[in-house]
């Protein structure tokens, strides 16, 4: 009798596991088909990003044009002192599942503080429109940037409208940071939608993003296509493409970007990289950006490996702010809440996606919102860092706080 009960229980457990695996199969392993495509023969998908770790003097420009590499460059005009030059670009053909395109990257270096530049890209005899960007000055250490978590807009979505309105209402922002899943899936159609999202913004201010799980092709071991780094070209020179990590110093702030989607071994090498960079940093303000929340809104066991890998370093080396996405809500917690200490870091989870998930107010969080799309502005003034979160649809202030650097006290409004 006991044996029969044991066999029956085993069958039930195995059956339940099979049903669960079948129900989750598409979520784990299904990749949407990529429709056949041909790259534009005119320069397209122009994107301005940071270049190397010196965010005060370097920028990269990337674009696509055709399916064969040709001679290419950026024509750069310094509008402040009326000089002009061409910066050669490096081209590479990337073939995806259903098409191929030639991707180009031009590295602009030794740019001058406070100068305004106009630029356009050349590929063979084909030329893009003119764009412009402005370089910061060392004298003014105040800075401000805009952050959005997951965007992954649907085809024909409204993300560009929301992004442009956020910048219109916050004209002081100097660059745009994004928390992964910028693109819904790695297909050409969704990449085209991503550049619709970034239209008029991604050509005028540096865009800094991290990888999200939707940027990877699903499999037992997920893979990131090289076109991700060819577009977000600051990753090309980071750890030889093994990990999508990057750090940039901008005025008195340093940002550290991690790839929280990777397997244990790669997360460990990222940990070593993060510790080295944090130890070297002399920046007044330190901000870490990654996709998976270290303190999940879905429960304490969620993203446990990422928390083990990074959170002790973040607290040890005085990181002020951790910006995260993935969970499609807005939430805020802090070391003060988690450890009963009056100290940073602040951890926020945010998204600006049309998707909303069913999550209730989590334990350990001070602020929580759902069922809308959000953005944050992060600004510094002297010894104070301000973080304001708003509903991207209504512009309602969802959350605001500031950190007094000298006192290391978080003050909530």
C-alpha positions in Angstrom: 0.0 0.0 0.0 2.7 2.4 1.0 4.6 1.6 -2.2 1.5 2.4 -4.3 1.0 5.7 -2.5 4.7 6.5 -3.1 4.4 5.6 -6.8 1.2 7.6 -7.1 2.8 10.7 -5.4 5.8 10.4 -7.7 3.6 10.3 -10.8 1.6 13.3 -9.6 4.8 15.3 -9.0 6.3 14.3 -12.3 3.1 15.1 -14.1 2.8 18.5 -12.5 6.4 19.2 -13.5 5.7 18.2 -17.1 2.6 20.4 -17.2 4.5 23.3 -15.7 7.4 22.9 -18.2 4.9 22.7 -21.1 3.2 25.9 -19.9 6.5 27.7 -19.6 8.2 26.3 -22.7 7.5 29.3 -24.9 8.6 31.7 -22.2 11.9 29.9 -21.8 12.8 28.9 -25.3 10.6 30.4 -28.0 12.1 33.2 -30.2 9.7 35.0 -32.5 10.5 34.6 -36.2 12.5 37.4 -37.8 10.9 38.4 -41.1 13.3 38.7 -44.1 14.7 42.3 -44.4 17.1 44.3 -46.5 19.1 47.1 -45.0 18.5 50.6 -46.3 21.0 51.8 -48.9 20.9 55.2 -47.2 22.6 55.7 -43.8 20.0 54.9 -41.1 19.6 54.2 -37.4 22.1 56.8 -36.4 22.9 56.7 -32.6 25.1 58.8 -30.4 26.6 57.2 -27.3 29.4 57.6 -24.9 32.7 56.5 -26.3 35.3 55.4 -23.7 35.4 55.9 -19.9 35.9 59.6 -20.2 32.4 60.9 -20.8 33.8 64.5 -20.9 35.8 64.2 -24.1 34.6 61.1 -26.1 31.5 60.0 -28.1 30.7 57.2 -30.5 28.4 57.4 -33.5 26.9 54.2 -35.0 24.7 53.6 -37.9 23.8 51.0 -40.6 23.9 51.3 -44.4 23.5 48.6 -47.0 24.8 45.0 -46.7 28.4 45.5 -47.8 31.1 47.5 -46.0 32.1 50.7 -47.8 34.3 53.6 -47.0 32.6 55.5 -44.3 33.1 58.5 -41.9 31.5 61.1 -39.7 31.7 64.7 -40.9 32.1 66.7 -37.7 31.8 70.5 -37.5 32.8 72.4 -34.4 30.2 75.2 -34.3 32.1 77.0 -31.5 35.4 77.6 -33.3 34.2 76.9 -36.9 36.5 74.0 -37.7 35.6 70.8 -39.5 37.0 67.3 -40.0 36.2 63.8 -41.0 36.5 60.9 -38.6 36.9 57.5 -40.2 34.4 54.7 -39.3 35.0 51.0 -39.0 32.4 48.8 -40.8 31.3 45.2 -40.2 28.6 43.1 -41.8 26.4 41.3 -39.3 24.1 38.5 -40.6 21.1 37.7 -38.4 18.6 34.9 -38.9 16.8 36.6 -41.8 19.0 39.2 -43.3 22.2 41.2 -43.1 23.4 44.7 -42.8 26.6 46.7 -42.6 27.1 48.4 -39.2 29.5 51.3 -38.8 31.1 52.9 -35.7 33.0 56.2 -35.6 34.9 57.0 -32.5 35.1 60.7 -31.7 37.8 61.6 -29.3 39.4 64.7 -27.8 36.2 66.7 -28.1 36.3 70.1 -26.6 34.6 71.1 -23.3 31.6 73.4 -23.8 31.6 73.1 -27.6 28.6 72.4 -29.8 29.1 70.0 -32.7 27.1 69.3 -35.8 27.6 66.0 -37.6 26.4 63.7 -40.4 27.5 60.3 -41.5 28.9 59.3 -44.8 28.8 55.8 -46.4 30.3 55.8 -49.8 28.6 58.7 -51.5 25.4 58.5 -49.3 24.9 61.1 -46.6 22.6 61.3 -43.6 20.8 64.4 -42.2 22.7 66.8 -40.0 22.5 66.3 -36.2 24.0 68.2 -33.3 25.2 67.6 -29.7 26.8 69.7 -27.0 29.8 68.8 -24.8 29.8 69.6 -21.0 32.3 71.7 -19.2 34.4 70.9 -16.1 33.6 74.2 -14.4 29.9 73.2 -14.0 29.8 69.9 -12.0 26.1 69.8 -11.8 24.5 67.2 -14.0 21.2 65.6 -14.8 20.1 62.6 -16.7 16.9 60.8 -17.6 16.4 57.1 -16.8 13.8 54.7 -18.1 13.6 51.0 -17.3 12.3 48.5 -19.8 10.8 50.1 -22.9 10.4 47.2 -25.4 7.6 49.0 -27.2 5.2 47.3 -29.5 5.3 48.0 -33.2 3.8 51.5 -33.7 3.9 52.2 -30.0 4.1 55.6 -28.2 7.4 55.3 -26.4 9.0 58.1 -28.5 6.1 60.4 -27.7 6.6 59.7 -23.9 10.4 60.0 -24.2 10.3 63.3 -26.0 7.7 64.7 -23.6 9.8 63.7 -20.6 12.8 65.6 -22.1 10.7 68.6 -23.1 9.6 68.9 -19.4 13.2 68.3 -18.2 15.4 70.3 -20.6 18.3 70.2 -18.2 19.0 66.5 -18.8 22.3 65.8 -20.6 22.1 62.1 -21.4 19.6 59.2 -21.4 20.2 56.0 -19.4 18.1 52.9 -20.0 17.8 49.8 -17.8 17.7 46.9 -20.4 15.0 45.5 -22.7 15.1 48.6 -24.8 14.0 46.4 -27.6 11.2 43.9 -27.4 13.0 41.1 -29.2 16.2 40.8 -31.3 14.6 41.1 -34.7 15.0 43.7 -37.3 11.4 44.9 -37.1 11.8 45.5 -33.3 15.1 47.2 -33.8 13.4 49.5 -36.3 10.8 50.3 -33.6 13.6 50.9 -31.1 15.0 53.6 -33.4 11.6 55.1 -33.7 11.6 55.3 -29.9 15.0 57.1 -29.9 14.2 59.4 -32.9 15.4 62.9 -32.3 16.8 62.0 -28.9 19.4 59.3 -29.6 21.1 61.5 -32.1 21.3 64.6 -29.9 22.4 63.2 -26.5 24.4 60.1 -25.4 22.3 57.0 -24.9 23.6 54.5 -22.3 21.8 51.2 -21.9 22.5 47.8 -20.4 21.4 44.4 -21.6 18.1 42.9 -20.6 16.7 39.4 -21.0 14.7 40.4 -24.1 17.9 41.5 -25.8 19.1 37.8 -25.8 18.0 35.0 -28.0 16.4 32.3 -25.9 17.9 28.8 -25.5 19.3 26.5 -22.8 22.1 29.0 -22.8 20.9 32.4 -24.1 23.0 34.3 -26.6 23.4 37.9 -27.4 23.8 38.8 -31.0 26.8 40.9 -31.9 24.5 43.6 -33.5 23.6 44.7 -29.9 27.2 45.8 -29.4 27.6 47.2 -32.9 24.7 49.5 -32.1 25.6 50.2 -28.5 29.2 50.5 -29.5 30.8 51.4 -26.2 30.5 47.7 -25.4 32.9 46.7 -28.3 35.9 47.7 -26.3 34.8 46.4 -22.9 36.3 43.1 -21.7 36.7 42.0 -25.4 33.0 41.4 -25.8 32.9 38.6 -23.1 30.7 40.7 -20.8 28.5 43.6 -21.7 29.9 45.9 -19.0 30.9 49.6 -19.2 31.8 52.5 -16.9 31.8 56.2 -17.7 32.9 59.2 -15.7 30.8 62.3 -16.3 31.6 65.4 -14.2 31.5 64.3 -10.6 29.4 61.1 -11.3 30.5 57.7 -12.4 28.1 55.1 -13.9 28.8 51.4 -13.8 26.8 49.2 -16.2 26.4 45.4 -15.6 24.9 42.5 -17.6 22.8 40.6 -15.0 21.5 38.1 -17.6 24.7 36.0 -17.7 25.6 32.6 -16.2 27.4 32.3 -12.9 31.0 32.3 -14.2 30.5 35.5 -16.2 28.7 37.2 -13.3 31.8 36.3 -11.2 34.1 38.0 -13.7 31.8 41.0 -13.7 32.1 41.1 -9.9 35.9 41.3 -10.2 35.5 44.0 -12.8 33.0 46.0 -10.7 35.2 45.8 -7.6 38.2 47.0 -9.5 36.3 49.9 -11.0 34.6 50.9 -7.8 37.9 50.8 -5.9 39.6 53.0 -8.5 36.7 55.5 -8.6 37.2 59.0 -7.1 33.7 60.2 -8.2 31.6 61.9 -5.7 28.5 60.1 -6.9 28.4 56.4 -7.9 25.5 54.9 -9.8 25.1 51.2 -10.8 22.8 50.2 -13.6 21.6 46.7 -14.3 18.5 44.9 -15.5 17.5 42.4 -12.7 16.6 44.0 -9.4 19.0 43.0 -6.6 16.1 43.2 -4.1 13.2 42.0 -6.2 9.7 43.2 -5.9 8.6 39.6 -6.4 10.2 38.0 -3.4 13.5 37.6 -1.5 14.6 34.5 -3.5 14.2 36.2 -6.9 17.5 37.2 -8.5 19.4 35.7 -5.6 22.6 35.0 -7.6 22.8 38.6 -8.8 22.3 39.9 -5.3 25.1 37.6 -4.0 27.4 38.7 -6.7 27.0 42.5 -6.5 25.2 43.8 -3.5 27.9 43.6 -0.9 30.3 45.5 -3.3 27.7 48.1 -3.9 27.2 48.7 -0.2 30.9 48.4 0.7 32.2 50.9 -1.9 29.6 53.6 -1.2 27.3 53.4 -4.3 24.6 56.0 -4.0 22.0 54.8 -6.4 21.1 51.5 -8.1 18.9 51.8 -11.2 17.1 48.6 -12.3 14.3 47.3 -14.6 12.8 44.0 -15.5 9.8 43.8 -13.2 7.5 46.3 -14.9 6.5 48.3 -11.8 8.0 51.3 -10.0 9.5 50.6 -6.6 12.1 52.0 -4.2 13.9 50.6 -1.2 17.2 51.4 0.4 20.0 50.1 2.7 18.2 52.0 5.5 15.0 50.0 5.0 16.8 46.7 4.4 19.3 46.9 7.2 17.8 49.5 9.6 20.7 51.8 8.8 20.5 55.4 7.8 22.6 55.0 4.7 22.6 54.6 0.9 22.4 53.0 -1.6 18.9 53.7 -2.9 17.5 50.9 -5.1 14.8 51.7 -7.7 12.9 49.4 -10.1 11.2 51.1 -13.0 9.8 50.5 -16.5 8.3 52.5 -19.4 6.8 49.5 -21.3 3.2 48.9 -22.5 3.3 45.7 -20.4 2.3 45.6 -16.8 2.7 42.6 -14.4 0.7 41.5 -11.4 2.7 42.4 -8.4 1.6 43.6 -5.0 3.3 46.0 -2.7 6.4 44.0 -1.7 7.9 43.7 1.8 10.9 45.8 2.3 9.9 48.5 -0.1 9.2 52.1 0.8 7.4 53.1 -2.4 5.5 51.1 -4.9 3.4 51.9 -8.0 2.1 49.8 -10.9 -0.2 49.9 -14.0 1.5 52.8 -15.7 4.8 53.8 -17.4 7.5 55.7 -15.5 10.7 57.7 -15.9 13.1 59.2 -13.4 15.4 62.3 -13.5 18.6 62.0 -11.5 20.3 65.3 -10.8 23.2 66.6 -8.7 23.7 70.0 -7.0 26.6 70.5 -4.7 26.5 67.8 -2.1 23.0 66.7 -2.9 21.6 64.1 -5.4 18.0 64.4 -6.3 15.8 61.5 -7.7 12.3 62.3 -9.0 10.1 59.6 -10.5 7.1 60.5 -12.7 4.3 58.8 -14.4 5.2 59.1 -18.1 1.6 59.2 -19.2 0.3 61.9 -16.8 3.5 63.6 -15.5 2.3 63.0 -12.0 5.1 62.9 -9.5 5.2 59.3 -8.1 8.2 59.6 -5.9 10.9 62.1 -4.9 13.9 62.0 -2.6 17.3 63.5 -2.1 20.6 62.3 -0.6 22.8 64.6 1.4 26.3 63.4 0.7 28.1 64.7 3.7 25.6 63.4 6.2 24.9 60.1 4.3 21.3 60.5 5.3 18.4 59.8 2.9 15.6 62.3 3.2 12.3 61.4 1.7 9.7 64.0 0.5 
